[in-house]
Every structure is written in structure tokens, then in C-alpha cells.
Amino acid sequence: IFDELAAMGRERDTAVQLLPDGQVMFMPLRDGQPINQEDIPKLPPEELQRIEKNQQELLEAAEKIADRQNEVSRQLNAEVRQI
């Protein structure tokens, strides 16, 4: 499931990283490399808007994926209880 989100990130020039605590972090990329945090405020407004839009789309996708994952987990638990 994470691979799906990572692929969406690549399409949007954004690296997607799963942190050890289960949180997901998005890092904007330029030429395939993460943009330095100090450089982000210096970017042109259009690029900042693009980054923000991409991250919002990915966040929404991550929420849908998490919901789907929770549903699959509930279904598996129900099936196990029936056994």
C-alpha cells in the first residue's frame, strides 16, 4: 500500500518517507533531490503553491489508503473470529 503512495509522490516530485512511528513525511524534490528546508521559503510563489498542492493531494491519498488499510484489517479480524 505504501508503494502506491510513493509512486504518487514520484509523479508529483515529492519523496514519501514512512517514519518509524508510522507517520508519513513528504519532502519536495527538485531534479530528484530533496529541497533544503532553508531554501523552501526562498522559492517563487508559484513553486510554493505547487509544492503545497502536491503535498495536500498526497495527504488526502494517504488518508484514503489508511482508511482502506483499516477496512482490510477489520475484515481480516472478522474472518479470523469466524474460524
DSSP file with accessible surface (Angstrom, degrees, kcal/mol):
  #  RESIDUE AA STRUCTURE BP1 BP2  ACC     N-H-->O    O-->H-N    N-H-->O    O-->H-N    TCO  KAPPA ALPHA  PHI   PSI    X-CA   Y-CA   Z-CA
    1    1 A I    >>        0   0   86      0, 0.0     4,-1.3     0, 0.0     3,-0.6   0.000 360.0 360.0 360.0 -39.4    0.0    0.0    0.0
    2    2 A F  H 3>  +     0   0   72      1,-0.2     4,-2.7     2,-0.2     5,-0.2   0.870 360.0  62.2 -62.1 -34.9    2.9    2.4    0.8
    3    3 A D  H 3> S+     0   0  125      1,-0.2     4,-2.4     2,-0.2    -1,-0.2   0.862  99.1  55.4 -59.2 -36.4    4.3    1.7   -2.7
    4    4 A E  H <> S+     0   0   86     -3,-0.6     4,-2.0     2,-0.2    -1,-0.2   0.930 110.3  44.6 -61.8 -44.4    1.1    3.3   -4.2
    5    5 A L  H  X S+     0   0    6     -4,-1.3     4,-2.2     2,-0.2    -2,-0.2   0.907 111.8  52.6 -67.6 -40.4    1.7    6.4   -2.2
    6    6 A A  H  X S+     0   0   14     -4,-2.7     4,-2.4     1,-0.2    -2,-0.2   0.901 108.4  51.2 -62.7 -38.9    5.4    6.5   -3.0
    7    7 A A  H  X S+     0   0   31     -4,-2.4     4,-2.0     1,-0.2    -1,-0.2   0.916 109.0  50.5 -65.2 -41.2    4.5    6.2   -6.7
    8    8 A M  H  X S+     0   0   39     -4,-2.0     4,-0.8     1,-0.2    -1,-0.2   0.893 109.4  52.6 -62.4 -38.2    2.1    9.1   -6.4
    9    9 A G  H ><>S+     0   0    0     -4,-2.2     5,-2.6     1,-0.2     3,-1.0   0.928 106.1  52.1 -62.8 -45.1    4.8   11.1   -4.7
   10   10 A R  H ><5S+     0   0  164     -4,-2.4     3,-1.5     1,-0.3    -1,-0.2   0.899 106.0  55.0 -58.9 -40.2    7.3   10.5   -7.5
   11   11 A E  H 3<5S+     0   0  147     -4,-2.0    -1,-0.3     1,-0.3    -2,-0.2   0.743 113.1  43.6 -63.3 -21.9    4.7   11.7  -10.0
   12   12 A R  T <<5S-     0   0   54     -3,-1.0    -1,-0.3    -4,-0.8    17,-0.2   0.073 116.9-108.8-111.8  20.9    4.5   15.0   -8.0
   13   13 A D  T < 5S+     0   0   86     -3,-1.5    16,-3.1     1,-0.2     2,-0.4   0.903  80.7 125.3  51.9  45.7    8.2   15.5   -7.4
   14   14 A T  E   < -A   28   0A   2     -5,-2.6     2,-0.3    14,-0.3    -2,-0.2  -0.993  56.7-138.7-138.0 127.2    7.8   14.6   -3.8
   15   15 A A  E     -A   27   0A  28     12,-3.2    12,-2.6    -2,-0.4     2,-0.5  -0.659  16.9-152.3 -81.4 139.9    9.6   11.9   -1.8
   16   16 A V  E     -A   26   0A  21     -2,-0.3     2,-0.4    10,-0.2    10,-0.2  -0.970  14.0-174.7-116.0 123.8    7.4   10.0    0.6
   17   17 A Q  E     -A   25   0A  87      8,-2.8     8,-3.1    -2,-0.5     2,-0.6  -0.974  19.0-143.5-124.3 131.6    9.1    8.6    3.7
   18   18 A L  E     -A   24   0A  93     -2,-0.4     6,-0.2     6,-0.2     5,-0.1  -0.842  23.2-144.8 -91.9 119.2    7.5    6.3    6.3
   19   19 A L    >   -     0   0   46      4,-3.2     3,-2.5    -2,-0.6     0, 0.0  -0.449  24.4-107.4 -82.7 157.7    8.8    7.2    9.7
   20   20 A P  T 3  S+     0   0  141      0, 0.0    -1,-0.1     0, 0.0    -2,-0.0   0.810 119.4  56.9 -56.4 -28.7    9.4    4.5   12.4
   21   21 A D  T 3  S-     0   0  109      2,-0.1     3,-0.1     1,-0.1    -2,-0.0   0.398 123.6-102.9 -85.8   5.6    6.4    5.7   14.4
   22   22 A G  S <  S+     0   0   49     -3,-2.5     2,-0.1     1,-0.3    -1,-0.1   0.333  79.3 132.2  94.1  -8.3    4.1    5.1   11.4
   23   23 A Q        -     0   0  120     -5,-0.1    -4,-3.2     1,-0.0     2,-0.4  -0.401  52.2-131.0 -74.4 156.6    3.8    8.8   10.3
   24   24 A V  E     -A   18   0A  50     -6,-0.2     2,-0.4    -3,-0.1    -6,-0.2  -0.914  17.9-161.5-111.2 134.3    4.4    9.7    6.7
   25   25 A M  E     -A   17   0A  73     -8,-3.1    -8,-2.8    -2,-0.4     2,-0.4  -0.945   4.0-153.1-118.1 137.1    6.7   12.6    5.7
   26   26 A F  E     -A   16   0A  36     -2,-0.4   -10,-0.2   -10,-0.2    29,-0.0  -0.928   9.3-171.9-110.0 131.8    6.6   14.4    2.4
   27   27 A M  E     -A   15   0A  42    -12,-2.6   -12,-3.2    -2,-0.4     2,-0.0  -0.979  21.9-130.1-124.9 117.5    9.8   16.1    1.0
   28   28 A P  E     -A   14   0A   4      0, 0.0     7,-2.5     0, 0.0     2,-0.3  -0.385  26.7-149.6 -65.2 144.2    9.6   18.2   -2.1
   29   29 A L  E     -B   34   0B  26    -16,-3.1     2,-0.4     5,-0.2     0, 0.0  -0.863  17.0-168.0-116.9 150.5   12.2   17.4   -4.7
   30   30 A R  E >  S-B   33   0B 109      3,-2.9     3,-1.8    -2,-0.3   -17,-0.0  -0.985  85.3  -9.5-134.5 124.0   14.0   19.4   -7.4
   31   31 A D  T 3  S-     0   0  156     -2,-0.4    -1,-0.1     1,-0.3   -18,-0.0   0.863 131.1 -56.8  55.2  36.5   15.9   17.5  -10.0
   32   32 A G  T 3  S+     0   0   51      1,-0.2    -1,-0.3   -22,-0.1   -18,-0.0   0.467 118.6 105.1  79.8   1.0   15.3   14.3   -8.0
   33   33 A Q  E <  S-B   30   0B 132     -3,-1.8    -3,-2.9     1,-0.0    -1,-0.2  -0.905  79.1-100.4-116.4 144.1   16.9   15.7   -4.8
   34   34 A P  E     -B   29   0B  75      0, 0.0     2,-0.4     0, 0.0    -5,-0.2  -0.302  38.2-118.4 -59.9 140.0   15.2   17.0   -1.6
   35   35 A I        -     0   0   15     -7,-2.5     5,-0.1     1,-0.1     2,-0.0  -0.695  33.5-108.5 -80.3 130.5   14.9   20.7   -1.4
   36   36 A N    >>  -     0   0   77     -2,-0.4     3,-1.3     1,-0.1     4,-1.1  -0.331  21.7-127.4 -59.1 134.9   16.8   22.1    1.6
   37   37 A Q  T 34 S+     0   0  128      1,-0.3     3,-0.4     2,-0.2    -1,-0.1   0.837 109.7  55.0 -56.3 -35.0   14.4   23.3    4.3
   38   38 A E  T 34 S+     0   0  127      1,-0.2    -1,-0.3     2,-0.1     4,-0.3   0.771 106.7  52.1 -69.9 -23.8   16.1   26.7    4.4
   39   39 A D  T X4 S+     0   0   67     -3,-1.3     3,-0.9     1,-0.2     4,-0.5   0.704  88.5  80.1 -85.0 -20.1   15.6   27.1    0.6
   40   40 A I  G >< S+     0   0   32     -4,-1.1     3,-1.9    -3,-0.4    -1,-0.2   0.924  90.3  50.7 -58.0 -47.7   11.9   26.5    0.6
   41   41 A P  G 3  S+     0   0  100      0, 0.0    -1,-0.3     0, 0.0    -2,-0.1   0.768 106.5  58.2 -63.3 -18.8   10.9   30.0    1.7
   42   42 A K  G <  S+     0   0  158     -3,-0.9    -2,-0.2    -4,-0.3    -3,-0.1   0.534  83.6 108.8 -86.3  -6.1   13.1   31.5   -1.0
   43   43 A L  S <  S-     0   0   14     -3,-1.9     5,-0.0    -4,-0.5    -3,-0.0  -0.325  83.0 -91.4 -70.6 154.5   11.2   29.6   -3.8
   44   44 A P    >>  -     0   0   59      0, 0.0     4,-2.2     0, 0.0     3,-0.6  -0.298  38.0-112.6 -61.1 149.4    9.0   31.6   -6.2
   45   45 A P  H 3> S+     0   0   82      0, 0.0     4,-2.5     0, 0.0     5,-0.2   0.848 116.2  56.8 -54.0 -36.8    5.3   31.8   -5.1
   46   46 A E  H 3> S+     0   0  132      1,-0.2     4,-2.1     2,-0.2     5,-0.1   0.892 108.6  45.9 -63.3 -40.6    4.2   29.5   -8.0
   47   47 A E  H <> S+     0   0   36     -3,-0.6     4,-2.7     2,-0.2    -1,-0.2   0.898 110.9  52.6 -71.1 -37.2    6.6   26.8   -6.9
   48   48 A L  H  X S+     0   0   56     -4,-2.2     4,-2.6     1,-0.2    -2,-0.2   0.915 110.3  48.8 -62.5 -40.9    5.5   27.1   -3.3
   49   49 A Q  H  X S+     0   0  138     -4,-2.5     4,-2.7    -5,-0.2    -1,-0.2   0.901 110.9  50.3 -64.6 -40.4    1.9   26.8   -4.4
   50   50 A R  H  X S+     0   0   80     -4,-2.1     4,-2.8     2,-0.2    -2,-0.2   0.933 111.6  47.8 -63.0 -45.2    2.7   23.7   -6.5
   51   51 A I  H  X S+     0   0   10     -4,-2.7     4,-2.6     2,-0.2     5,-0.2   0.934 113.0  48.4 -60.9 -46.3    4.5   22.1   -3.5
   52   52 A E  H  X S+     0   0  144     -4,-2.6     4,-2.3     1,-0.2    -2,-0.2   0.921 112.6  48.1 -61.7 -44.1    1.6   22.8   -1.2
   53   53 A K  H  X S+     0   0  123     -4,-2.7     4,-2.5     2,-0.2    -2,-0.2   0.929 112.4  48.9 -62.2 -46.4   -0.9   21.5   -3.7
   54   54 A N  H  X S+     0   0   14     -4,-2.8     4,-2.3     1,-0.2    -2,-0.2   0.920 112.0  48.2 -60.8 -43.9    1.1   18.3   -4.3
   55   55 A Q  H  X S+     0   0   59     -4,-2.6     4,-2.5    -5,-0.2    -1,-0.2   0.892 110.7  51.3 -67.0 -36.5    1.5   17.7   -0.5
   56   56 A Q  H  X S+     0   0   96     -4,-2.3     4,-2.4    -5,-0.2    -2,-0.2   0.925 110.3  49.4 -64.8 -43.0   -2.2   18.2    0.1
   57   57 A E  H  X S+     0   0   56     -4,-2.5     4,-2.2     1,-0.2    -2,-0.2   0.910 112.9  47.3 -61.5 -41.7   -3.1   15.7   -2.7
   58   58 A L  H  X S+     0   0    0     -4,-2.3     4,-2.8     2,-0.2    -2,-0.2   0.888 109.8  52.7 -68.7 -37.8   -0.7   13.2   -1.1
   59   59 A L  H  X S+     0   0   70     -4,-2.5     4,-2.3     2,-0.2    -2,-0.2   0.933 110.4  47.9 -62.8 -43.9   -2.0   13.8    2.3
   60   60 A E  H  X S+     0   0   86     -4,-2.4     4,-2.1     1,-0.2    -2,-0.2   0.912 112.7  48.9 -63.1 -41.0   -5.6   13.1    1.1
   61   61 A A  H  X S+     0   0   14     -4,-2.2     4,-2.6     1,-0.2    -2,-0.2   0.907 109.2  52.9 -65.2 -40.3   -4.4   10.0   -0.7
   62   62 A A  H  X S+     0   0   18     -4,-2.8     4,-2.7     1,-0.2    -2,-0.2   0.899 108.3  50.7 -62.6 -39.4   -2.6    8.8    2.5
   63   63 A E  H  X S+     0   0  108     -4,-2.3     4,-2.4     2,-0.2    -1,-0.2   0.916 111.2  47.7 -65.0 -42.3   -5.8    9.2    4.5
   64   64 A K  H  X S+     0   0  145     -4,-2.1     4,-2.5     2,-0.2    -2,-0.2   0.903 112.3  49.7 -64.6 -40.9   -7.7    7.2    1.9
   65   65 A I  H  X S+     0   0   12     -4,-2.6     4,-2.8     2,-0.2    -2,-0.2   0.924 110.7  49.9 -64.3 -42.3   -5.0    4.5    1.9
   66   66 A A  H  X S+     0   0   39     -4,-2.7     4,-2.6     2,-0.2    -2,-0.2   0.916 110.8  49.7 -62.9 -41.0   -5.1    4.4    5.7
   67   67 A D  H  X S+     0   0  104     -4,-2.4     4,-2.2     2,-0.2    -1,-0.2   0.923 112.2  47.9 -62.0 -43.5   -8.9    4.1    5.7
   68   68 A R  H  X S+     0   0  110     -4,-2.5     4,-2.4     2,-0.2    -2,-0.2   0.915 111.4  50.4 -63.9 -41.3   -8.6    1.2    3.2
   69   69 A Q  H  X S+     0   0  106     -4,-2.8     4,-2.3     1,-0.2    -2,-0.2   0.908 109.8  50.5 -64.6 -40.7   -6.0   -0.5    5.2
   70   70 A N  H  X S+     0   0   83     -4,-2.6     4,-2.5     2,-0.2    -1,-0.2   0.891 109.5  51.2 -63.9 -39.9   -8.1   -0.2    8.3
   71   71 A E  H  X S+     0   0   80     -4,-2.2     4,-2.5     2,-0.2    -2,-0.2   0.922 109.7  49.1 -64.0 -43.2  -11.1   -1.7    6.5
   72   72 A V  H  X S+     0   0   70     -4,-2.4     4,-2.6     1,-0.2    -2,-0.2   0.928 111.1  50.9 -62.0 -42.1   -9.0   -4.7    5.3
   73   73 A S  H  X S+     0   0   58     -4,-2.3     4,-2.5     1,-0.2    -2,-0.2   0.918 109.9  49.3 -62.0 -43.7   -7.7   -5.2    8.8
   74   74 A R  H  X S+     0   0  139     -4,-2.5     4,-2.3     1,-0.2    -1,-0.2   0.917 111.3  50.0 -62.4 -41.8  -11.3   -5.2   10.2
   75   75 A Q  H  X S+     0   0   97     -4,-2.5     4,-2.4     2,-0.2    -2,-0.2   0.918 110.8  48.7 -63.6 -43.3  -12.4   -7.7    7.5
   76   76 A L  H  X S+     0   0   95     -4,-2.6     4,-2.5     1,-0.2    -1,-0.2   0.917 110.7  50.7 -63.0 -42.8   -9.5  -10.0    8.4
   77   77 A N  H  X S+     0   0   78     -4,-2.5     4,-2.1     1,-0.2    -1,-0.2   0.906 110.7  49.6 -61.7 -41.5  -10.3   -9.8   12.1
   78   78 A A  H  X S+     0   0   42     -4,-2.3     4,-1.3     1,-0.2    -1,-0.2   0.910 111.2  49.0 -63.8 -41.2  -13.9  -10.7   11.4
   79   79 A E  H  X S+     0   0  109     -4,-2.4     4,-0.8     1,-0.2    -2,-0.2   0.895 109.9  51.3 -66.0 -39.7  -12.9  -13.6    9.2
   80   80 A V  H >< S+     0   0   97     -4,-2.5     3,-0.9     1,-0.2    -1,-0.2   0.905 107.0  53.9 -64.6 -39.7  -10.5  -14.9   11.9
   81   81 A R  H 3< S+     0   0  194     -4,-2.1    -1,-0.2     1,-0.2    -2,-0.2   0.821 104.6  55.8 -63.9 -30.7  -13.2  -14.7   14.5
   82   82 A Q  H 3<        0   0  163     -4,-1.3    -1,-0.2    -3,-0.2    -2,-0.2   0.701 360.0 360.0 -75.4 -19.0  -15.5  -16.8   12.3
   83   83 A I    <<        0   0  177     -3,-0.9    -3,-0.1    -4,-0.8    -4,-0.0  -0.155 360.0 360.0 -76.5 360.0  -12.9  -19.6   12.1
